[in-house]
Amino acid sequence: MIALASDHGGYQYKERTKALLDELGLAWKDFGTDSADSVDYPDFAHAAARGILDGSCDRGIFICGTGIGISLAANRHRGIRAAACQIPEAARMSRLHNDANVLALGERLVDWDTAASMIRLWLETPFEGGRHERRIHKIEIEE
């Protein structure tokens, strides 16, 4: 199950992502928003991140105008590794080396064909593990 979240700046791509996931035969859960009316991205990032952390969703695709704000909000949750990506190679590497469990996209920064390519690549790329495993464990800190 893929958690989907967006603010108004990412609403159109979130809706297109639903169709893409349907085409790929992947289940999704939409945590909002439900329109292009102005909203605050943290509200939807937090709800979708909780869906991943409680196990009801495996990974997430979060979309705002740039992908940056929604990824910052998501990354506040221990266990979430959200990667804001603008090119397919970044999406691939976020999975391969960083085991990113959230792909964050910016509707204002990339065209739909590039976004769709990143989504497909991110979904099909496994975590490489190995030497990257110890680095993943160093991301979260105790304070």
Phi and psi in degrees as a GROMACS rama.xvg file:
@    title "Ramachandran Plot"
@    xaxis  label "Phi"
@    yaxis  label "Psi"
@TYPE xy
-102.505  124.784  ILE-2
-80.1021  129.67  ALA-3
-114.855  137.98  LEU-4
-148.502  147.049  ALA-5
-157.437  163.377  SER-6
-102.922  -168.639  ASP-7
-62.1681  -32.8365  HIS-8
-71.1027  -15.6842  GLY-9
-119.183  6.79115  GLY-10
-59.3746  -45.6151  TYR-11
-62.5641  -42.6585  GLN-12
-69.7296  -32.109  TYR-13
-62.8522  -43.2501  LYS-14
-64.0637  -39.5388  GLU-15
-69.3106  -32.5329  ARG-16
-64.2815  -38.2511  THR-17
-56.456  -47.3584  LYS-18
-63.6899  -39.9239  ALA-19
-63.7316  -45.0959  LEU-20
-64.4857  -38.3237  LEU-21
-60.1008  -44.2341  ASP-22
-60.6373  -36.7209  GLU-23
-82.9743  -4.13114  LEU-24
74.7841  27.4822  GLY-25
-107.557  135.749  LEU-26
-76.4139  148.58  ALA-27
-142.127  159.487  TRP-28
-131.174  126.689  LYS-29
-93.9253  116.661  ASP-30
-94.8546  7.0661  PHE-31
100.534  170.22  GLY-32
-81.8435  169.802  THR-33
-107.989  9.21503  ASP-34
-163.22  178.22  SER-35
-90.6759  10.3488  ALA-36
-70.3671  144.506  ASP-37
-58.8007  129.016  SER-38
-142.773  176.966  VAL-39
-103.282  118.828  ASP-40
-57.2768  -33.8205  TYR-41
-58.7375  -34.4168  PRO-42
-57.6736  -41.5265  ASP-43
-84.4735  -34.479  PHE-44
-62.5037  -44.524  ALA-45
-65.3953  -43.5591  HIS-46
-62.3932  -45.3284  ALA-47
-69.9477  -37.8984  ALA-48
-61.1942  -41.3106  ALA-49
-62.6686  -34.7026  ARG-50
-63.356  -34.3057  GLY-51
-73.7441  -45.4151  ILE-52
-68.4059  -29.6653  LEU-53
-85.1561  -1.15636  ASP-54
88.2769  -1.83132  GLY-55
-74.0027  -20.1432  SER-56
-129.21  150.235  CYS-57
-87.5634  -44.6612  ASP-58
-146.679  175.95  ARG-59
-141.326  154.952  GLY-60
-124.25  113.971  ILE-61
-115.637  136.545  PHE-62
-135.786  130.405  ILE-63
-135.562  -163.143  CYS-64
-63.2173  -41.9864  GLY-65
-114.693  -18.1297  THR-66
87.114  -12.8726  GLY-67
-78.2418  -53.7999  ILE-68
-59.4038  -45.7163  GLY-69
-67.279  -31.805  ILE-70
-72.7147  -37.5859  SER-71
-61.4804  -44.6073  LEU-72
-63.7528  -45.2314  ALA-73
-61.7978  -40.9523  ALA-74
-69.8227  -6.20483  ASN-75
-72.1893  -15.6403  ARG-76
-91.0182  125.51  HIS-77
-59.8796  125.831  ARG-78
102.023  -9.97296  GLY-79
-99.0266  131.524  ILE-80
-125.124  89.6201  ARG-81
-94.0289  128.625  ALA-82
-114.629  118.471  ALA-83
-82.4506  116.795  ALA-84
-122.469  142.624  CYS-85
-118.658  -11.6999  GLN-86
-134.195  151.24  ILE-87
-56.0519  -38.716  PRO-88
-62.7187  -36.0537  GLU-89
-65.4418  -40.6321  ALA-90
-62.7986  -44.4933  ALA-91
-61.723  -47.8666  ARG-92
-68.0391  -29.8412  MET-93
-62.4145  -30.683  SER-94
-83.3932  -49.4189  ARG-95
-60.106  -48.2947  LEU-96
-103.405  -27.3805  HIS-97
-110.326  -4.37167  ASN-98
49.721  41.9729  ASP-99
-59.1756  129.094  ALA-100
-102.375  0.735758  ASN-101
-136.572  128.228  VAL-102
-98.0925  122.017  LEU-103
-108.46  129.848  ALA-104
-123.516  152.037  LEU-105
-111.442  111.21  GLY-106
-61.9492  -28.7082  GLU-107
-84.4672  -8.43587  ARG-108
-107.136  -24.7689  LEU-109
-130.843  147.125  VAL-110
-74.7074  163.132  ASP-111
-61.9029  -39.605  TRP-112
-60.636  -40.0638  ASP-113
-68.0667  -42.691  THR-114
-60.8073  -45.3826  ALA-115
-62.9108  -39.2706  ALA-116
-62.704  -43.399  SER-117
-63.2939  -41.8558  MET-118
-61.3569  -49.3699  ILE-119
-59.2286  -47.9095  ARG-120
-63.1441  -43.889  LEU-121
-63.3813  -40.5942  TRP-122
-68.8654  -32.0675  LEU-123
-92.7965  -9.01407  GLU-124
-89.7378  123.104  THR-125
-83.8011  162.794  PRO-126
-74.7198  131.015  PHE-127
-72.6791  -29.1634  GLU-128
71.1699  -142.789  GLY-129
58.6235  -131.374  GLY-130
-59.7212  -21.8609  ARG-131
-76.3781  -23.2372  HIS-132
-58.4938  -46.8991  GLU-133
-66.1912  -31.1429  ARG-134
-69.8522  -38.789  ARG-135
-59.7784  -40.6568  ILE-136
-68.9666  -17.5004  HIS-137
-89.7489  -6.25412  LYS-138
-66.8833  -50.6966  ILE-139
-82.9666  138.28  GLU-140
-120.785  154.128  ILE-141
-96.9733  132.777  GLU-142
